[in-house]
């Protein structure tokens, strides 16, 4: 197999790779880097120009895996794109929102090439996309050879898939983004067992030490205790969340907590794409039973939209704010709410997932209490007086879980992807200490690796 990483950063962001095995060529994912702007944010699809791609596969609908997909048919005409049933329900809404964001960024940052694609391009993807239900096998035939592709539930977010490829005597598995533990609205990963020739594995949390006593349910209890105490002191709570998956999970957790009496009945506010995606995930629940989320939780909690707030001024009505984005990217609802909560002691901001260190959320986590925090596009520095708390409710498996899965498959070769340099290094070092020799590859951008 020849593996080529098309992600310019070589870490996390514009996830996309080219797989060449026998007569076949496949592309897995085609994302956009949320930390970059313009053409720097997309994979190097020029490397696919003039090539025939037998199949493109989408692992899930987060934009770092999906966001450049409308560009793929422009480079590879008539490409066929396979994805799970939930992803097929979600992908267009995610991409239409991406067009709107790029149009706004064109004006804000003077990026003439934005948007990189238009709403019509998103609509035209319908003729290339087809569903591949979990557990069903798609067979490709070419030049007398055969290759099979099977998607397996990956947890992480509704519709997320690991990808199993079988070619002759070789069994290759791509984890995609994975969470083995069940979350409040989806079950954990259901990956295939047995021996593997090659494992291509995400490494997101490779640099994060694992707490021996960690328990996800106890972490939820800890979050709810902070929410309860903050509300009891007259403060507000902001929970920055990813629009797809994490927002619906947090609303579900809060709804159940209110029913149990673990938190008081208080106003709940939410804004952003996640509120619309709640309708789509409700649809997935009814059609596939691959989620348990229902929009009933929104109706019963009487969730209100976030009204316009003034930076540095107290919110007019205290409550719980569940707002995108999870990394508090500028101009998003969570970023705007933070500018109102940050300067006041009674408030708390609760991070519940991964936060890149170069995003506003990541920088806020590194800011010491009392120090000023810069809201750059507002040209405002506000003192950090609110409490900042972090909870391990990530949609990604921890490093020990991933290592256990890797070792159970006894792979000849492991390819380390989707992680920062120190995260990949931890996995590489750990794999090299394994009793049986394993070929470890850390791909470099645009450099084909013979695996």
PyMOL commands that set and color helices and strands:
alter all, ss='L'
color gray80, all
select helices_A, chain A and resi 38-41+45-48+63-66+69-75+85-109+119-127+216-232+246-260+273-288+296-301+333-341+360-365+376-378+399-409+421-432
alter helices_A, ss='H'
color red, helices_A
select strands_A, chain A and resi 2-5+17-21+24-28+55-57+81-83+129-131+137-142+145-153+161-167+170-174+198-202+237-240+268-269+320-323+348-351+372-375+380-383+387-390+413-417+439-441+449-450
alter strands_A, ss='S'
color yellow, strands_A
deselect
rebuild
show_as cartoon
